[in-house]
Structures are given as structure tokens and as C-alpha cells.
Amino acid sequence: MAHPLIASALLVFLAVPSAFGADFQQVSQQVVVPTADLDLHSAAGKTELRARVAMAASTLCRPDWMTRSPDSEFAVRYNHEIYRACVGRLTDRALARFRTG
């Protein structure tokens, strides 16, 4: 059975660093992940689903502040860690909802 996976059902809370402390911004977006062409009973289908969900999460986890050049190496590492954590968390949550939904 094919289910469109809507990644926006998840609210993403991203910390937005500023020069003088952290502000928080709530972001709510959606990306539909097509699954109709996947055989979700096979390992290859599950792997492809995870890759598609991770790509959608990657899109959702790229806020505007990450497109600007960071001012230090610490900021580069910090931004990368936030991004990786966001993608991992969103991917896991979306796949969990897909299994139960």
C-alpha cells in the first residue's frame, strides 16, 4: 500500500544562533515524499524510502541562516552539528510515523 509521506506533520524547532546569544524560531514546512513506486516489503525499497526521507529532511533542515558564511570555524562545526542532528531526528520521526500511519 502506498502512502504519501508528509514530512511537515513534524514541527521542526531549530536554534537560530545570533552574535549575542541564541534566539529560537519555530519552522513548519512540508515536503511530500513519493512512495507509490517503491516495494516497501523489500530491503531495496526500504533503503530507497529512507534515502528519500533523508533528502526531504535535508531540505527542511536548511534554514536561511545556514546559507550565510559563518564567521569562524567553530560556527561552521556548530552549524554542521545542528544540521546533522536535525536531519537525523526528522528522518527517524518521519519513518516512525510512516510505519504507524
Secondary structure, 3 states (H helix, E strand, C coil): CCCCEEHHHCCEEEEEEECCEEEEEEECCCCEECCCCCCCCCHHHHHHHHHHHHHHHHHHCCCHHHHCCCCCHHHHHHHHHHHHHHHHHHHHHHHHHHHHC
